[in-house]
Every structure is written in structure tokens, then in C-alpha cells.
Amino acid sequence: MERLWAPWRMRYVVGPKKPRGECVFCSAAGGDDAAACVLARGPHCFTLLNAYPYNNGHLMVVPYEHVSELTDLALEVQAELLQTAAQWTKVIVESMNAQGFNVGLNLGAAAGAGIADHLHLHVVPRWHGDTNFMPVTGGVRVMPENLDETYERLRAGWVESQGTQ
């Protein structure tokens, strides 16, 4: 294979960047939900799709509070963070037929946090065989669904799971 086409990624490459020091999560917390791929909001946390996903349906549950340490969150925020992630695993199984999940926090840059200053919980859907030759030999992931399509699918699944519109 000489080329791998992923034209939807170009908007991230050439698109506007957040000014240095501006938190992408704090911006998403108060902005346009669809533009920021915010799927749902709760009292203490919101959920959005990862703009640079490891797999289709990769989302993050983010507290509104700008903190980097899990221990800096009140117990009710910690509880909502995990309860929301649990609800999303159910929605993703029903919407995307996920067969498993990686769920976790990368606390600090040394632990792999790309945005270390604002804690966020990753929920990454997995399927048997979703790691094929491309990551191993080519160092790339092949995403079979556009981020906008994943947003629509999961947003509809969330609304249905909540019994609201």
C-alpha cells in the first residue's frame, strides 16, 4: 500500500488551534455542543468524542472543574465521572456492538496525558480483531467511520438510553 487516504483528518491538521494556555476541555464545556462533539452533559461532567480517537466511538468524560488530580474532585464528581462512563459503555454496546472497552485516566504527562492539566476519563470501544496489520506494520490506525457519523450514532443512542429528546 502506497497511500492511506483519510481526508477528514485535514481539518484538524490545518484548522485553527487553541491559543497557548487555553484549555480545549474548558472551551468545549461552554461552547457549541455539535461543533465540539459534546454528546451529553450532566451536573458535574460532560461527555465528548475524542477528536484524535484510538478507535471509533472513543469518547471522554470530563469534569467541568479544571483540575489535574483525581483527588481534587469532590466525591460526587468522582462518582458521576465513573457512572457516566458506565452508562456510555452500555450505549456503545447497543449503538456500535462493541465487544469490550479500555477505560482509564492518564494522570500527568509521565502517564501519557496529552492534556495533563484537565483530568478526563477515556472510554475506548474494542472489537475482536480491531488491531490488524496497519498499526503494526504501518504505524497507523484505520478508522472505518467518520467522526461526525460516530457523533450522530452515539448521540442518538444516548438520547434513547435517557428516554428524552
C-alpha positions as CSV (number, residue, x, y, z in Angstrom):
1,M,0.0,0.0,0.0
2,E,1.5,3.3,-1.1
3,R,-1.2,5.7,0.3
4,L,-3.7,5.7,3.0
5,W,-6.4,8.3,2.4
6,A,-8.1,9.9,5.4
7,P,-9.3,13.3,4.0
8,W,-11.4,14.1,7.1
9,R,-8.2,14.5,9.2
10,M,-7.1,17.6,7.2
11,R,-9.5,19.9,9.1
12,Y,-7.5,19.0,12.2
13,V,-4.2,19.5,10.6
14,V,-4.8,22.9,9.1
15,G,-7.7,24.1,11.2
16,P,-7.5,26.8,13.9
17,K,-5.6,25.9,17.1
18,K,-6.4,26.9,20.6
19,P,-4.2,29.7,21.8
20,R,-1.4,28.6,24.0
21,G,-2.7,28.1,27.6
22,E,-6.4,27.8,26.5
23,C,-7.9,24.5,27.7
24,V,-9.7,22.6,25.0
25,F,-12.0,21.0,27.6
26,C,-12.9,24.3,29.2
27,S,-13.7,25.7,25.8
28,A,-15.8,22.7,24.9
29,A,-17.6,23.0,28.3
30,G,-19.1,26.3,27.3
31,G,-19.3,26.1,23.6
32,D,-21.4,24.7,20.8
33,D,-22.1,21.0,21.6
34,A,-22.2,19.8,18.0
35,A,-19.1,21.7,16.9
36,A,-17.2,20.4,20.0
37,C,-18.7,16.9,19.6
38,V,-20.2,17.1,23.1
39,L,-22.5,14.2,23.3
40,A,-24.1,14.8,26.7
41,R,-24.0,16.9,29.8
42,G,-24.5,16.1,33.4
43,P,-24.4,18.2,36.6
44,H,-20.7,17.8,37.1
45,C,-19.3,16.3,33.9
46,F,-19.8,16.2,30.2
47,T,-19.0,13.7,27.5
48,L,-17.4,14.4,24.2
49,L,-15.8,12.4,21.3
50,N,-12.1,12.4,21.2
51,A,-11.0,14.4,18.1
52,Y,-8.0,12.1,17.7
53,P,-9.6,8.7,18.6
54,Y,-7.8,5.4,19.2
55,N,-10.9,3.7,17.8
56,N,-14.3,4.6,16.6
57,G,-16.5,5.7,19.4
58,H,-13.5,6.8,21.6
59,L,-15.0,9.3,24.0
60,M,-14.0,11.2,27.1
61,V,-16.0,12.0,30.3
62,V,-14.7,15.4,31.5
63,P,-15.5,17.2,34.8
64,Y,-16.4,20.9,34.3
65,E,-13.9,21.7,37.0
66,H,-10.4,22.4,35.6
67,V,-8.3,20.1,37.8
68,S,-5.4,17.7,37.1
69,E,-5.7,15.4,40.1
70,L,-8.4,12.9,40.8
71,T,-8.1,13.7,44.5
72,D,-9.0,17.4,43.7
73,L,-12.5,16.3,42.7
74,A,-15.4,16.1,45.2
75,L,-16.7,12.6,45.8
76,E,-19.9,13.3,43.9
77,V,-17.9,14.4,40.9
78,Q,-15.8,11.3,41.0
79,A,-18.9,9.2,41.3
80,E,-20.6,10.9,38.3
81,L,-17.4,10.5,36.2
82,L,-17.4,6.7,36.7
83,Q,-21.2,6.3,36.5
84,T,-21.3,8.3,33.2
85,A,-18.5,6.1,31.8
86,A,-20.5,3.0,32.8
87,Q,-23.6,4.4,31.1
88,W,-21.7,5.1,27.9
89,T,-20.3,1.5,27.7
90,K,-24.0,0.3,27.6
91,V,-24.9,2.9,24.9
92,I,-21.8,2.0,22.8
93,V,-22.6,-1.7,23.0
94,E,-26.1,-1.0,21.9
95,S,-25.2,1.5,19.2
96,M,-21.9,0.1,17.8
97,N,-21.9,-3.6,19.0
98,A,-18.6,-3.1,21.0
99,Q,-17.2,-6.3,22.4
100,G,-15.1,-4.7,25.1
101,F,-13.6,-1.5,26.4
102,N,-10.5,0.2,27.6
103,V,-11.5,2.7,30.3
104,G,-8.9,4.8,32.1
105,L,-7.3,8.0,33.3
106,N,-3.8,9.2,32.3
107,L,-2.9,11.3,35.3
108,G,0.1,13.5,34.4
109,A,2.3,13.8,31.3
110,A,4.5,11.0,32.5
111,A,1.5,8.7,32.4
112,G,0.7,9.7,28.8
113,A,-1.8,12.5,29.4
114,G,-1.9,14.6,26.2
115,I,-3.8,17.3,28.2
116,A,-2.4,16.9,31.7
117,D,-3.9,20.0,33.2
118,H,-7.6,18.9,32.9
119,L,-8.5,15.4,34.1
120,H,-10.6,13.3,31.7
121,L,-11.7,9.7,31.6
122,H,-11.2,7.8,28.3
123,V,-13.7,5.2,27.1
124,V,-12.4,3.3,24.1
125,P,-14.6,0.7,22.5
126,R,-12.9,-2.5,21.3
127,W,-13.8,-5.3,18.9
128,H,-12.2,-8.7,18.3
129,G,-9.6,-8.2,15.6
130,D,-9.7,-4.4,15.7
131,T,-5.9,-4.3,15.8
132,N,-4.8,-5.5,12.4
133,F,-1.6,-5.2,10.4
134,M,-1.9,-1.4,9.9
135,P,-0.8,-0.3,13.4
136,V,1.9,-3.0,13.5
137,T,3.5,-2.5,10.0
138,G,2.4,1.0,9.0
139,G,2.2,2.7,12.4
140,V,-1.3,4.0,11.6
141,R,-4.9,3.2,12.7
142,V,-7.7,2.8,10.1
143,M,-10.9,4.4,11.3
144,P,-13.9,2.9,9.5
145,E,-16.3,5.6,10.4
146,N,-16.1,9.4,10.1
147,L,-16.1,11.3,13.4
148,D,-19.4,13.2,12.5
149,E,-21.1,9.9,11.8
150,T,-19.9,8.4,15.1
151,Y,-21.2,11.5,16.9
152,E,-24.7,11.2,15.4
153,R,-24.8,7.5,16.2
154,L,-23.8,7.8,19.8
155,R,-25.8,11.0,20.5
156,A,-28.9,9.2,19.3
157,G,-28.0,6.2,21.4
158,W,-27.5,8.4,24.5
159,V,-30.8,10.2,24.0
160,E,-32.6,6.9,23.6
161,S,-31.0,5.5,26.7
162,Q,-32.1,8.5,28.7
163,G,-35.7,8.3,27.5
164,T,-35.5,12.0,26.5
165,Q,-35.2,14.0,23.3
